[in-house]
């Protein structure tokens, strides 16, 4: 049996390597263009076609490949260019014209065009390889090692890099040995709860009922989160292999990938990957010549956030409305169609093959005593270098946000006067919303907190699945809490009275505060409602929904008080508490930039030919402030409204 399994996998690997050589990527070079969703939205498909056209026109035999996300979403479109005698170089901010020029310069003129390479020295003394770029050099890519390095729609790319070796390892051993290896690794579920992975597997395996099922939870619904989507689009076979290993280990023959319908590219790639695995004898009946069978079905969800909760997800697969069920019994005991069901997140399943191939000790050497391995974060919001990063547990929030993400970006306002330099305004970091809409808002004082399920929980926030939204000084803490609570309130399935009605009451109070109509008693009511909702809600959507409110109340209470007592928004974000005003001393008579930008014709010319704003018509869209030349800076925000200056010449 062992020789049959290993022999079949080695044959597949030999054929995979032959596929690369036949395509000439080693002899002539290759261009790997990131064409995941983030890349495509920035124009990577046009860049890909430009590369192909340039290679054809110049009769260069290098090959182009579609690959997944490199993680540097801020620099999309991106590509890795490799040619004999040169290290692979990562290029960012590409355009079709740059792509064509790059092919000509690099392949015909031996000029690597380092001005477009990420991490290249300006004096060209150093040509960085892909993994020597500043951000990648600081990461610890374990889970994301294949993302941006392989064609996700070509199974040979995955197999050539050792793919399905973890499956062979599993088929050659007893199930208990596989669970022991996972236990030794210290892997905890990366969907948010941080439950020991081996324990869930062991409970499901020990259940004598059959049939059993494996479910991959890819219902990623957090605003600003795209970790699972990236893995599905960039390394789909890692997820498939992890699911097969899970099925073999617990004794299941069927698995489901529950993925959001809003992820059309991920769905397409996963379906193709399932077909390729089946055609290669890695999925279906008699896997790799063994007597083991396992099949995978791609199930699309309608996008309900609550279906990220495992019992609601199960109900959705069964064709019912996605609503949570009381636990216990847990799905490992009684899940899909009343049978034992193992549910793991995308990241958790994708890690399993790598742990089995590289060894539990290697994985456990990363991270902390309680949180082993690495964590993947999607950085969004007010961040210089948005995208994906993978770091060992124990890395501080400061390390992720500032060292890897570049911190809060400056605001650059270009001048409309020829020769005038743009004016740059540096913004201050305010907070990070970690853990998605049910997470918590942590201020600067917590930046040196080491990242771990337990340490983050102690702050009042949660790890969640890995979303980070960065806020700067222009973001209002009260409005931030209202925004995230509005999301969770709308996504409530309505089953629990505490969640359905309690979150609505909290949202109404927050809305009232952002309008300047709140009272100090409202803060006590928010506190009371939060505790009641936490204790009375059935699932974690309701139990964690108050987190953004409670963390902002604890760490930014002065902003709540400013809204209530002074009817003032310190961050000048809450529209009902601000007004736009044109400072007469700064306004230039001949400049009409603000007039043309106003959609409601609220800006008019006074008798002294200066501009003014009709507050009754103003919809506070910020267009006038953005249009005003930075050297004049005549448009300002005012809060509270009682400080709105009066002008003697303000007559139409």
Buried (B, 14 or more C-beta within 10 A) or exposed (E): EEEEBBEBBEEBBEEBBEBBEEBEBEEBBBBBBBBBBBBBEBBBBBBBBBBBBBBEEEEBEBBBBBBBBBBBBBBBBBBBBBBEEBEBBBBBEBBBEBBBBBBBBBBEEEEBBBEBBBBBEEEEEEBBBBBBBEBBEBBBBBBBBBBBBBBBBBBBBBBBBBBBBBBBBBBBBEBEEBBBBBBBBBBBBBBBBBBBBBBBBBBBBEBEEEEBBBBBBBBBBBBBBBBBBBBBBBBBBBBBBBBBBBBBBBBBBBBBBBBBEBBEBBBEBBBBBBEBBBEBBBBBEEBBBBEBBBBBEBBBBEBBBBBBBBBBBBBBBEEEEBBBBEBEEBBBBBBBEEBBBBBBBBBBBBBBBBBBBBBBEBBBEBBBEBBBBBBBBBBBBBBBBBBBBBBBBBBBBBBBBBBBBBBBBEBEBEBEEEEEEEBEEEBEBBBBBBBBBBBBBBBBEBBEBBBBBEBBBEBBBBBBBBBBBBBBBBBBBBBBBBBBBBBBBEBBBEBBEBBBBBBBBBBEBBBBBBBBEBEEEBBEBBBEBBEBBBEBBBBBBBBBBBBBBBBBBBBBEEBBBBBBEBBBBBBBBBBBBBBBBBBBEBBBEEBEBBBEBBEEEBBBEBEBEBBBBBEEEBEBBEBBBEBBBBBBEBBBBBBBBEEBEEBEEBEE
